[in-house]
Amino acid sequence: MDTTLQDPLVGQVLDGRYRVDARIAAGGMATVYRALDTRLDRVLALKVMHPTLASDGAFVDRFIREAKSVARLDHPNVVQVFDQGTDGSYVYLAMEYVAGCTLRDVLRERGAVQPRAALDILEPVLAALGAAHRAGFVHRDMKPENVLIGDDGRVKVADFGLVRSVDTVTSTTGAVLGTVSYLAPEQIEQGTTDPRVDVYACGVVLYEMLTGAKPHSGDSPAQVLYRHIHEDVPPPSALVPGLPGELDALVASATARIPDRRPYDAVALLAQVREARRALSDEQLDVEPPQARSAGHDNAEDRTSVIPRALTVPRPAAVDEDAPGDGIDRTARFQSPPVPPRRRPARPRRAVLALIAAVLVVFGVGAGVWYINSGQFTQVPPLLSKTETQARDRLRTAGLDVGQVKRAYSDTVERGTVIGSDPAPGARIRDHDSVTLTVSLGPETVNVPDVAGQPLTKARARLKADGLEPGMVTREFSDDVDKGSVVRTTPGAGTERHAGSAIALVVSKGSPIDVPDVTGDDLDSAKEELTDAGLKVRVAAGRVNSEYDKGKVAAQDPGDGRRAAEGDTVTLTLSKGPEMIEVPDVVGDSVDEAHDALEGAGFEVDEDRGLLGLFGDTVKKQSVEGGDKAPKGSTVTITIR
C-alpha cells in the first residue's frame, strides 16, 4: 500500500513555495519528502519536523540555529541546506535532493561489500565530516541511513540536523540524541560529544560494510548500549576470514572505547584510511564479502532516538555474547533501567570528597573521620592467573563490579587468563566500585596448527587452544578424508597469524556418489537403487504429467550425472501419466499444414509416403483419427499420396 496517499502533507504547498510531491522516508525526528520549489522550478528534499517535537520551542530554536550553521558548510560530499522556515505547525528544512539510494539500502540488499567499495564509500564520508569538524561542528548521528549514494556514484553525508558545536555538551533534559548501534561510549555515559564520536560511528559503519552485521547486538537497547561501553568492537576478520589485518587495525583504531586512543577527528581518520589502502594489494581489496543475508532489515530500527540518559548504562540481566542478528535500535523514547553505582573519574571524586569534607567541618572533625573510615571500603581480591569468568565471580563475591575488560598479548600467560587489574589485587577500593581487568590474548603471533584429518569439533577445539578462532566452514568432496573431518585450513598449517585471527575450515563430504538415473522406474525399484547407493529418498507431495506411466518416477533431484555425498537426499516426483490431448484432423491438408497443426497441438509427426507418395503433398490418412485423444508428445504418422 502506498503510504504517501495517507500523508496529509502530500499535495500541499508549504510556505507558498514548496509543493510536496511524495514521502521519501520517516525517521525518529522528522519526515523527508520530495518536493518542488515552485519559485526556482527545481526538485529538492523537504525535511519536516514531527509535530510532537515542533511543539517544543527550545528544540525548534536549536533546530533552526544549527540548520543555519550547517548551511554554511560548502563541501561536495555534504547534502546542502537551501532554506529553512515554518508554515503553521510545520517546521521544515529545504535541502539538496540526491537521486539514488542510501548505504543502508546497499547493506540490506547485499549484506556486505568488498573492502575496495567500503573504502570508496568511507573516504568521501570522512572528507565531509572532516570539513564539518574543522568548521567546529560534530554530526553526532553517523549511520548508513545518513550516507547517500547518488545515481552518478557520488557519496554525500545527510542529516546534519543533530550537529553541535565541538565545545558543547549534548544534553536534552538528561537525554542522548542518536542511534543506539552507533553511539560512542562517552555519548552514552556522559552525554559529551566531540569529533571523536563521529570517528567511533564511522568505525562501526566500516565494520558493518565489511561484515554485513553490526558489532554489538542484544535483546534490548540497554544491552546494546552496555556492550558499547564494556566490550571492544571485534575484528571484522573474525566474521569474514580473509580480510587483511590492516582493516582490523583500522576498525580497532576508530572504535577504541577510550576517546583519546581514537584519531582526533575525521581528517586524521581519513589519513589512516588512505595509508591502509596503500598497504593493501588488489587481491586484498577485492576479497569477496559473505553472501547477503536473506532476512530483511527494518529501517524503523535504525532511526535517531531521544534516549533518557543517566551517567552510565545498566548491566542487562543477561547478555548473550553470541546473540545473532542486528542490534535493536528502537526509535521510541524509552526509559533506561536503574543504574548501578560505577567508579567515577578520579578528579570529580576528589572534588566531591573535598566538598563533603568541607561540609563535615561544620559538624566536627569526628564526623568526618567516621565517614572516611566507615565500612565502605574493601580490598581487590587476588585475580591473577584466573580465567575471566573466575575473576568476574571473585569480584562479584567481593561486592565489586567489572568495569572494562582489556585484552593484551602475553608470551607467558595462557589465553583467556587475567594478567592484570586496575586497581591491583590487595588495593583498597570502595564497595561496588568497578575493577578493570586485563585478559591475555596469548602470544602475539601463533602458527596455524595442522588439523587436517581431524573431526571438525576436535579441529575447532585445537584452534581455540592455540589462540586462534574457528572461522567459516565450507564443505567439499574428498576421496582421502573421512566425511566430517577437516581437509585443509585457510590459511594453511604452519602459517603465522595474530592471536585471535579467524581460520577458515574446509570439511570433507566424503567420497562423491554418482546419482543413478531412476526416471521411468516404479517407486519401489527407484528407492532400492538409491538406497543401495548410500542415498536417502524423499517423495515429493505433488505429481506431474509426463511421458511415463502413472506411478512411475517422472523426475528426480539431483538428476542423472550429478554427484552427491553419502547420506544426501534425492527427491523423487511421481508421474500422473501422460497428458491426453485431442488430435487435430489433418486428412486432406497439405503436408506443411498437417505438420503445423499437429506440432502446434503438441505432437511429433512422422511421414509415410511409400512409393506412391514420393511426389505427393496431400495427407490421405493419419495414425490417430482426428478428434481422438493421444498422449501429449506422442507421434502421429501421416500417410501421403
C-alpha positions as CSV (number, residue, x, y, z in Angstrom):
1,M,0.0,0.0,0.0
2,D,1.3,3.5,-0.9
3,T,1.5,5.2,2.5
4,T,2.1,8.6,0.8
5,L,-1.7,8.6,0.0
6,Q,-2.4,8.8,3.7
7,D,0.1,11.6,4.4
8,P,-1.8,14.9,4.8
9,L,1.2,16.9,3.5
10,V,1.5,15.2,0.1
11,G,-0.1,17.5,-2.4
12,Q,0.2,20.6,-0.2
13,V,2.3,23.7,-0.8
14,L,4.3,24.8,2.2
15,D,5.1,28.4,2.8
16,G,3.5,29.2,-0.6
17,R,6.6,27.9,-2.3
18,Y,7.3,24.1,-1.8
19,R,4.9,21.7,-3.4
20,V,5.1,18.3,-1.5
21,D,5.0,15.5,-4.1
22,A,5.9,12.3,-2.3
23,R,7.1,11.0,1.1
24,I,10.7,9.6,0.9
25,A,11.3,8.4,4.4
26,A,10.2,8.8,8.0
27,G,12.7,9.0,10.9
28,G,12.6,9.4,14.6
29,M,12.6,13.2,14.5
30,A,11.3,14.2,11.1
31,T,9.8,13.0,7.8
32,V,11.5,13.7,4.5
33,Y,9.6,14.5,1.3
34,R,10.4,15.0,-2.4
35,A,9.2,18.5,-3.2
36,L,9.3,21.1,-6.0
37,D,10.5,24.6,-5.4
38,T,7.9,26.4,-7.5
39,R,9.8,29.6,-7.4
40,L,13.1,28.2,-8.8
41,D,11.5,25.2,-10.6
42,R,13.8,22.6,-9.0
43,V,13.3,19.3,-7.2
44,L,14.6,19.2,-3.6
45,A,14.2,17.3,-0.4
46,L,12.0,18.8,2.3
47,K,12.6,17.7,5.9
48,V,9.6,18.4,8.2
49,M,10.0,18.0,11.9
50,H,7.5,15.8,13.7
51,P,4.7,17.8,15.3
52,T,5.4,16.4,18.7
53,L,8.9,17.9,18.6
54,A,7.8,21.1,16.8
55,S,5.7,22.0,19.8
56,D,8.9,22.2,21.9
57,G,10.0,25.8,21.4
58,A,13.6,25.3,22.7
59,F,14.0,22.3,20.4
60,V,12.8,24.2,17.4
61,D,15.1,27.2,18.2
62,R,18.1,24.8,18.3
63,F,17.0,23.0,15.2
64,I,16.8,26.4,13.3
65,R,20.1,27.7,14.8
66,E,22.0,24.5,13.9
67,A,20.5,24.3,10.4
68,K,21.8,27.8,9.7
69,S,25.2,26.7,10.8
70,V,25.2,23.6,8.6
71,A,24.0,25.7,5.6
72,R,27.5,27.4,5.8
73,L,29.2,24.1,5.2
74,D,30.2,24.2,1.5
75,H,31.6,20.7,0.6
76,P,30.8,18.4,-2.4
77,N,30.2,15.5,-0.1
78,V,27.7,17.3,2.2
79,V,24.0,17.5,1.4
80,Q,23.4,21.2,1.1
81,V,20.7,23.1,3.0
82,F,19.0,25.7,0.9
83,D,16.3,27.1,3.1
84,Q,14.6,26.9,6.5
85,G,11.1,28.0,7.5
86,T,7.8,27.4,9.3
87,D,4.3,27.1,8.0
88,G,1.8,26.9,10.8
89,S,2.7,23.9,12.9
90,Y,5.2,22.7,10.3
91,V,8.9,23.4,10.8
92,Y,11.0,22.4,7.7
93,L,14.4,22.4,6.0
94,A,14.7,22.6,2.2
95,M,17.7,20.5,1.2
96,E,19.5,19.2,-1.9
97,Y,17.7,16.2,-3.4
98,V,20.0,13.2,-4.2
99,A,18.6,10.7,-6.6
100,G,19.9,7.3,-5.7
101,C,19.9,5.2,-2.5
102,T,21.4,5.1,1.0
103,L,24.2,2.9,2.3
104,R,21.6,1.1,4.4
105,D,19.8,0.1,1.1
106,V,23.1,-1.3,-0.2
107,L,23.7,-3.3,3.0
108,R,20.2,-4.6,3.2
109,E,20.4,-5.8,-0.4
110,R,24.0,-7.2,-0.3
111,G,24.8,-7.9,3.3
112,A,28.4,-6.7,2.9
113,V,30.7,-5.1,0.3
114,Q,34.2,-5.7,-0.8
115,P,37.0,-3.8,1.1
116,R,37.6,-1.6,-2.0
117,A,34.0,-0.5,-2.1
118,A,33.9,0.0,1.6
119,L,36.9,2.4,1.5
120,D,35.5,4.1,-1.6
121,I,32.4,5.0,0.4
122,L,34.2,5.8,3.7
123,E,36.7,8.2,2.2
124,P,34.1,10.8,0.9
125,V,32.2,10.4,4.2
126,L,35.3,11.3,6.2
127,A,36.1,14.2,3.9
128,A,32.6,15.6,4.6
129,L,32.9,15.1,8.3
130,G,36.4,16.5,8.3
131,A,35.1,19.7,6.8
132,A,32.5,19.9,9.5
133,H,35.0,19.1,12.3
134,R,37.4,21.7,11.1
135,A,34.5,24.2,10.9
136,G,33.7,23.4,14.5
137,F,30.7,21.0,14.2
138,V,30.1,17.4,15.1
139,H,27.5,15.3,13.3
140,R,26.5,13.1,16.2
141,D,24.3,10.7,14.2
142,M,26.5,9.0,11.6
143,K,25.0,5.8,10.3
144,P,24.3,4.1,7.0
145,E,20.9,5.8,6.6
146,N,22.7,9.2,6.5
147,V,25.1,8.2,3.7
148,L,23.6,8.9,0.3
149,I,24.9,7.3,-2.8
150,G,23.8,9.1,-5.9
151,D,22.9,7.5,-9.2
152,D,26.1,9.1,-10.5
153,G,28.2,7.4,-7.8
154,R,28.8,10.5,-5.7
155,V,28.7,9.9,-1.9
156,K,27.1,12.6,0.3
157,V,26.5,12.8,4.1
158,A,23.0,13.9,5.1
159,D,21.1,14.8,8.2
160,F,23.4,17.3,9.9
161,G,20.3,18.2,11.9
162,L,21.9,16.9,15.1
163,V,25.2,18.8,14.7
164,R,26.5,20.5,17.7
165,S,29.5,22.8,18.3
166,V,32.6,20.9,19.1
167,D,33.0,22.5,22.5
168,T,29.4,21.9,23.8
169,V,27.9,19.1,25.8
170,T,24.9,17.4,24.4
171,S,22.1,17.2,26.9
172,T,18.4,17.3,26.2
173,T,16.7,17.1,29.6
174,G,19.0,14.3,30.6
175,A,18.7,12.5,27.2
176,V,21.1,11.4,24.5
177,L,20.3,12.1,20.8
178,G,21.5,9.5,18.5
179,T,21.1,5.9,17.2
180,V,21.8,3.1,19.6
181,S,24.1,1.0,17.4
182,Y,26.5,3.9,16.6
183,L,26.8,5.8,19.9
184,A,30.3,6.2,21.3
185,P,30.8,5.1,25.0
186,E,31.2,8.7,26.1
187,Q,28.0,9.8,24.5
188,I,26.2,7.1,26.5
189,E,27.9,7.7,29.8
190,Q,28.5,11.5,30.0
191,G,26.4,12.8,27.0
192,T,29.5,14.7,25.8
193,T,30.4,15.0,22.1
194,D,33.5,16.0,20.2
195,P,34.7,14.9,16.7
196,R,35.7,11.5,18.1
197,V,32.1,10.4,18.5
198,D,31.8,10.7,14.7
199,V,35.1,8.8,14.3
200,Y,33.6,6.0,16.5
201,A,30.4,5.8,14.5
202,C,32.4,5.7,11.2
203,G,34.4,2.8,12.6
204,V,31.1,0.9,13.3
205,V,29.8,1.8,9.8
206,L,33.1,0.4,8.3
207,Y,32.7,-2.8,10.4
208,E,29.1,-3.1,9.1
209,M,30.2,-2.6,5.5
210,L,32.9,-5.3,5.7
211,T,30.8,-7.9,7.5
212,G,27.2,-7.1,6.8
213,A,26.4,-7.1,10.5
214,K,26.6,-4.7,13.4
215,P,29.4,-5.3,16.0
216,H,27.1,-5.2,19.1
217,S,23.6,-6.8,19.4
218,G,21.2,-7.5,22.2
219,D,17.6,-8.2,23.1
220,S,17.1,-4.6,24.2
221,P,18.6,-1.2,23.6
222,A,20.1,-1.2,27.1
223,Q,22.1,-4.4,26.2
224,V,23.4,-2.7,23.1
225,L,24.4,0.4,25.0
226,Y,26.1,-1.7,27.7
227,R,28.2,-3.5,25.1
228,H,29.4,-0.2,23.5
229,I,30.7,0.8,26.9
230,H,32.1,-2.5,28.1
231,E,33.1,-4.5,25.0
232,D,35.6,-3.8,22.2
233,V,34.3,-3.9,18.6
234,P,35.6,-7.3,17.4
235,P,37.9,-7.5,14.4
236,P,36.0,-7.8,11.1
237,S,38.2,-10.8,10.1
238,A,36.6,-12.8,12.9
239,L,33.4,-12.8,10.9
240,V,34.9,-12.7,7.4
241,P,38.1,-14.8,7.2
242,G,40.5,-13.4,4.6
243,L,40.1,-9.7,5.5
244,P,43.5,-8.2,5.9
245,G,44.9,-7.1,9.3
246,E,45.1,-3.5,8.1
247,L,41.3,-3.3,8.1
248,D,41.1,-4.9,11.6
249,A,43.5,-2.3,12.8
250,L,41.5,0.5,11.1
251,V,38.3,-0.6,12.8
252,A,40.1,-1.0,16.2
253,S,41.6,2.5,16.0
254,A,38.3,4.2,15.1
255,T,36.2,2.3,17.7
256,A,38.6,2.5,20.7
257,R,36.4,2.8,23.7
258,I,38.7,5.4,25.3
259,P,38.3,8.6,23.2
260,D,42.0,9.6,23.5
261,R,43.0,6.4,21.6
262,R,41.0,7.3,18.5
263,P,42.0,9.6,15.7
264,Y,41.2,13.1,17.0
265,D,38.8,13.9,14.1
266,A,37.6,12.7,10.7
267,V,40.6,14.2,8.9
268,A,43.0,12.2,11.0
269,L,41.0,9.0,10.4
270,L,40.9,9.8,6.6
271,A,44.7,9.8,6.7
272,Q,44.7,6.4,8.3
273,V,42.3,5.0,5.8
274,R,44.4,6.2,2.9
275,E,47.5,4.7,4.5
276,A,45.7,1.4,4.9
277,R,44.5,1.4,1.3
278,R,48.1,2.0,0.1
279,A,49.2,-1.1,2.1
280,L,46.7,-3.4,0.5
281,S,47.1,-5.4,-2.7
282,D,44.3,-5.6,-5.3
283,E,43.6,-9.1,-4.2
284,Q,43.1,-7.9,-0.6
285,L,40.9,-5.0,-1.7
286,D,38.7,-7.4,-3.7
287,V,38.1,-10.0,-1.1
288,E,34.6,-11.4,-1.7
289,P,32.2,-10.4,1.1
290,P,29.9,-13.0,2.8
291,Q,26.6,-13.8,1.0
292,A,23.8,-11.3,1.5
293,R,21.5,-12.3,4.4
294,S,18.0,-13.2,3.4
295,A,16.4,-11.5,6.4
296,G,15.1,-8.1,5.7
297,H,16.1,-5.0,7.6
298,D,13.6,-2.7,9.1
299,N,14.6,1.0,8.8
300,A,12.5,1.8,11.8
301,E,15.1,0.1,13.9
302,D,17.8,2.5,12.9
303,R,16.2,5.8,13.4
304,T,17.6,8.6,15.6
305,S,16.3,8.2,19.1
306,V,15.9,10.5,22.1
307,I,17.4,8.3,24.8
308,P,16.9,9.1,28.5
309,R,20.4,9.1,30.0
310,A,22.0,8.6,33.3
311,L,25.8,8.7,33.8
312,T,26.1,5.1,32.7
313,V,24.2,2.2,31.2
314,P,22.9,-0.7,33.4
315,R,24.3,-4.2,33.1
316,P,21.5,-6.2,31.5
317,A,20.2,-9.1,33.5
318,A,21.7,-11.5,30.8
319,V,23.7,-10.6,27.8
320,D,24.0,-13.4,25.2
321,E,27.5,-12.9,23.9
322,D,26.7,-14.9,20.7
323,A,23.3,-13.4,20.1
324,P,22.7,-13.3,16.3
325,G,21.1,-10.6,14.2
326,D,21.2,-6.8,14.3
327,G,21.4,-4.7,17.4
328,I,18.0,-3.4,18.4
329,D,17.9,0.4,17.8
330,R,14.4,1.4,18.9
331,T,13.1,4.7,17.7
332,A,10.7,5.4,20.5
333,R,11.5,7.2,23.7
334,F,12.3,4.5,26.3
335,Q,13.3,4.6,29.9
336,S,16.6,3.1,30.9
337,P,16.6,0.6,33.8
338,P,18.0,1.7,37.2
339,V,21.7,2.4,37.1
340,P,24.1,0.5,39.4
341,P,26.9,2.5,41.0
342,R,30.1,2.8,38.9
343,R,33.5,4.1,39.5
344,R,33.7,7.8,38.9
345,P,36.6,9.6,37.3
346,A,39.3,10.5,39.8
347,R,39.0,14.3,39.5
348,P,35.3,14.6,40.1
349,R,35.6,12.2,43.0
350,R,38.2,14.3,44.7
351,A,36.0,17.3,44.2
352,V,33.0,15.6,45.7
353,L,35.1,14.4,48.7
354,A,36.5,17.8,49.2
355,L,33.0,19.3,49.2
356,I,31.9,16.6,51.7
357,A,34.9,17.2,53.9
358,A,34.2,21.0,53.9
359,V,30.6,20.4,54.9
360,L,31.6,17.9,57.6
361,V,33.9,20.6,59.1
362,V,30.7,22.3,60.2
363,F,29.6,19.2,62.1
364,G,33.0,18.5,63.6
365,V,36.1,16.6,62.7
366,G,34.8,13.4,64.4
367,A,32.0,13.1,61.9
368,G,34.4,13.4,59.0
369,V,36.7,10.7,60.4
370,W,33.6,8.4,60.7
371,Y,32.7,9.0,57.1
372,I,36.2,8.3,55.7
373,N,36.9,5.3,57.9
374,S,33.4,3.7,57.8
375,G,32.9,0.2,56.4
376,Q,32.5,1.4,52.8
377,F,35.8,0.0,51.6
378,T,37.1,-3.4,50.7
379,Q,40.2,-4.9,49.0
380,V,40.5,-6.1,45.4
381,P,40.8,-9.9,45.7
382,P,43.5,-12.0,44.0
383,L,42.7,-12.2,40.3
384,L,46.0,-13.1,38.5
385,S,46.1,-16.4,36.6
386,K,42.3,-16.7,36.9
387,T,40.1,-17.1,33.9
388,E,37.9,-14.1,33.0
389,T,34.8,-16.0,34.4
390,Q,36.6,-16.9,37.6
391,A,37.7,-13.3,38.0
392,R,34.2,-11.9,37.5
393,D,32.9,-14.3,40.1
394,R,35.5,-13.3,42.6
395,L,34.8,-9.6,42.1
396,R,31.1,-10.2,42.4
397,T,31.6,-12.1,45.7
398,A,33.7,-9.2,47.0
399,G,30.9,-6.8,46.2
400,L,32.7,-5.2,43.3
401,D,31.8,-4.7,39.6
402,V,33.7,-5.5,36.5
403,G,34.5,-2.3,34.5
404,Q,36.3,-2.5,31.2
405,V,37.8,-5.8,30.1
406,K,41.0,-5.1,28.2
407,R,43.0,-7.6,26.1
408,A,46.7,-7.8,25.7
409,Y,49.2,-10.2,24.2
410,S,51.4,-12.3,26.5
411,D,54.0,-14.9,25.7
412,T,53.8,-16.5,29.2
413,V,50.2,-16.3,30.3
414,E,47.6,-18.6,28.8
415,R,44.9,-17.1,26.5
416,G,41.8,-16.1,28.4
417,T,43.6,-15.7,31.8
418,V,43.9,-12.5,33.8
419,I,47.3,-10.8,33.7
420,G,46.5,-7.6,35.5
421,S,43.8,-5.4,37.1
422,D,43.2,-1.8,37.9
423,P,43.2,-1.3,40.9
424,A,45.7,-4.1,41.6
425,P,44.9,-7.1,43.8
426,G,45.1,-6.0,47.5
427,A,44.3,-2.4,46.8
428,R,41.8,-0.6,48.9
429,I,38.6,0.3,46.9
430,R,35.1,1.5,47.8
431,D,32.3,-1.1,47.8
432,H,30.5,-1.6,44.5
433,D,33.2,0.3,42.5
434,S,34.5,-1.2,39.3
435,V,37.7,-3.1,38.6
436,T,39.3,-3.1,35.1
437,L,40.6,-6.5,34.0
438,T,43.3,-7.2,31.5
439,V,43.0,-10.6,29.9
440,S,45.6,-12.4,28.0
441,L,45.3,-12.9,24.2
442,G,48.1,-15.4,24.3
443,P,51.2,-14.9,22.2
444,E,51.0,-12.0,19.8
445,T,51.6,-14.4,16.8
446,V,50.9,-18.1,16.6
447,N,51.4,-20.8,13.9
448,V,48.2,-22.3,12.4
449,P,48.2,-25.9,13.7
450,D,47.8,-28.9,11.3
451,V,44.3,-30.1,11.9
452,A,43.9,-31.9,8.5
453,G,42.1,-35.3,9.0
454,Q,40.7,-34.3,12.4
455,P,36.9,-34.3,13.1
456,L,35.5,-30.7,12.9
457,T,34.8,-30.5,16.6
458,K,38.4,-31.5,17.5
459,A,39.8,-29.2,14.9
460,R,37.9,-26.2,16.4
461,A,39.0,-27.1,19.9
462,R,42.6,-27.3,18.7
463,L,42.4,-23.8,17.1
464,K,41.0,-22.3,20.2
465,A,43.6,-23.9,22.4
466,D,46.3,-22.4,20.2
467,G,44.8,-18.9,20.5
468,L,43.0,-18.8,17.1
469,E,39.3,-18.6,16.3
470,P,37.5,-21.2,14.1
471,G,36.1,-19.3,11.1
472,M,33.8,-20.0,8.2
473,V,33.2,-23.7,7.3
474,T,32.8,-24.9,3.7
475,R,32.4,-28.4,2.5
476,E,33.8,-30.3,-0.5
477,F,34.1,-33.9,-1.7
478,S,37.2,-35.9,-0.8
479,D,38.3,-39.4,-1.6
480,D,41.1,-39.3,1.0
481,V,39.5,-37.6,4.1
482,D,36.6,-39.1,6.0
483,K,33.3,-37.4,5.9
484,G,33.1,-34.7,8.7
485,S,36.9,-34.3,9.0
486,V,39.0,-31.3,8.0
487,V,40.5,-31.4,4.5
488,R,42.6,-28.2,5.0
489,T,42.6,-24.7,6.6
490,T,42.8,-21.3,5.1
491,P,45.5,-20.0,5.8
492,G,47.3,-23.3,5.7
493,A,49.1,-25.2,8.5
494,G,52.3,-23.5,9.7
495,T,51.2,-20.0,8.6
496,E,51.9,-17.3,11.2
497,R,48.9,-15.3,12.3
498,H,48.0,-12.9,15.0
499,A,46.4,-14.5,18.1
500,G,42.6,-14.4,17.8
501,S,42.6,-14.5,14.0
502,A,39.9,-16.5,12.3
503,I,40.9,-19.6,10.4
504,A,38.6,-20.9,7.7
505,L,38.0,-24.7,7.6
506,V,37.2,-26.9,4.6
507,V,35.4,-30.1,5.7
508,S,35.1,-33.3,3.8
509,K,31.7,-34.5,2.4
510,G,33.3,-37.9,1.8
511,S,33.8,-39.7,-1.5
512,P,31.3,-38.5,-4.1
513,I,28.5,-40.8,-5.2
514,D,27.2,-40.7,-8.8
515,V,23.5,-40.3,-8.6
516,P,21.8,-43.2,-10.6
517,D,19.1,-42.3,-13.1
518,V,15.8,-43.8,-11.8
519,T,13.3,-41.8,-14.0
520,G,10.8,-44.2,-15.6
521,D,11.2,-46.8,-12.8
522,D,8.5,-47.7,-10.4
523,L,8.8,-46.2,-6.9
524,D,10.0,-49.3,-5.0
525,S,12.7,-50.1,-7.6
526,A,13.9,-46.5,-7.5
527,K,14.1,-46.4,-3.7
528,E,16.0,-49.7,-3.6
529,E,18.6,-48.5,-6.2
530,L,19.1,-45.1,-4.5
531,T,19.4,-46.7,-1.0
532,D,21.9,-49.2,-2.2
533,A,24.0,-46.3,-3.5
534,G,24.1,-44.8,0.0
535,L,21.5,-42.1,-0.6
536,K,18.2,-41.2,1.2
537,V,14.9,-40.8,-0.7
538,R,12.2,-38.3,-0.4
539,V,9.0,-38.4,-2.4
540,A,7.5,-35.0,-3.4
541,A,3.9,-34.4,-2.4
542,G,2.7,-33.4,-5.9
543,R,2.6,-35.4,-9.1
544,V,3.2,-34.2,-12.7
545,N,2.2,-35.3,-16.2
546,S,5.0,-37.0,-18.0
547,E,5.7,-39.5,-20.7
548,Y,5.9,-42.2,-18.1
549,D,3.0,-44.3,-16.9
550,K,1.1,-43.2,-13.8
551,G,3.0,-44.1,-10.6
552,K,6.4,-44.2,-12.3
553,V,9.2,-41.7,-11.4
554,A,8.8,-38.7,-13.6
555,A,11.7,-36.6,-12.3
556,Q,14.5,-36.6,-9.7
557,D,16.6,-34.0,-7.9
558,P,19.6,-34.2,-8.1
559,G,19.4,-35.8,-11.5
560,D,21.4,-38.3,-13.5
561,G,25.1,-37.4,-13.8
562,R,25.1,-35.3,-10.7
563,R,27.3,-36.1,-7.7
564,A,26.2,-36.3,-4.0
565,A,27.6,-37.2,-0.7
566,E,26.7,-40.4,1.3
567,G,23.5,-39.7,3.2
568,D,22.3,-36.9,0.9
569,T,18.7,-36.9,-0.1
570,V,17.3,-37.4,-3.6
571,T,13.8,-36.1,-4.1
572,L,11.5,-38.1,-6.5
573,T,8.5,-36.8,-8.3
574,L,6.0,-39.3,-9.5
575,S,4.1,-39.3,-12.8
576,K,0.4,-38.8,-13.2
577,G,0.8,-40.4,-16.7
578,P,0.9,-38.5,-20.0
579,E,-1.4,-35.6,-20.6
580,M,-4.1,-36.7,-23.1
581,I,-4.9,-34.1,-25.7
582,E,-7.2,-34.1,-28.8
583,V,-5.6,-34.9,-32.2
584,P,-6.3,-32.4,-35.0
585,D,-7.9,-33.8,-38.2
586,V,-5.4,-33.2,-41.0
587,V,-6.7,-35.5,-43.7
588,G,-6.9,-33.6,-46.9
589,D,-4.4,-31.0,-45.7
590,S,-1.1,-30.3,-47.3
591,V,2.0,-31.8,-45.7
592,D,3.1,-28.4,-44.3
593,E,-0.3,-27.6,-42.9
594,A,-0.5,-31.1,-41.3
595,H,2.9,-30.5,-39.6
596,D,1.9,-27.1,-38.3
597,A,-1.4,-28.3,-36.9
598,L,-0.1,-31.5,-35.2
599,E,3.1,-30.0,-33.9
600,G,1.3,-26.9,-32.7
601,A,-1.0,-29.2,-30.7
602,G,2.0,-30.9,-29.0
603,F,2.6,-34.0,-31.1
604,E,5.6,-35.3,-33.0
605,V,5.0,-36.0,-36.7
606,D,6.2,-39.0,-38.9
607,E,5.5,-39.3,-42.6
608,D,4.6,-42.5,-44.5
609,R,5.0,-41.8,-48.3
610,G,5.6,-45.2,-49.7
611,L,6.3,-45.5,-53.4
612,L,3.0,-43.7,-54.4
613,G,3.6,-40.7,-52.1
614,L,7.1,-39.7,-53.1
615,F,5.9,-36.7,-55.0
616,G,2.6,-36.2,-53.3
617,D,1.6,-33.3,-51.0
618,T,-1.8,-34.3,-49.6
619,V,-2.5,-36.2,-46.4
620,K,-4.7,-39.2,-47.2
621,K,-4.6,-40.9,-43.7
622,Q,-3.4,-40.3,-40.1
623,S,-2.5,-43.0,-37.5
624,V,-4.8,-41.5,-34.8
625,E,-8.0,-40.2,-36.2
626,G,-8.9,-36.5,-35.8
627,G,-11.0,-35.9,-32.7
628,D,-9.5,-38.8,-30.8
629,K,-7.1,-38.2,-27.8
630,A,-3.5,-39.3,-27.6
631,P,-0.6,-38.6,-25.1
632,K,0.9,-35.2,-25.5
633,G,4.3,-35.6,-27.2
634,S,3.5,-38.9,-28.8
635,T,4.0,-39.4,-32.6
636,V,1.2,-39.2,-35.1
637,T,2.0,-40.8,-38.5
638,I,0.5,-39.2,-41.6
639,T,0.2,-41.1,-44.9
640,I,0.9,-39.0,-48.0
641,R,-0.3,-39.8,-51.6
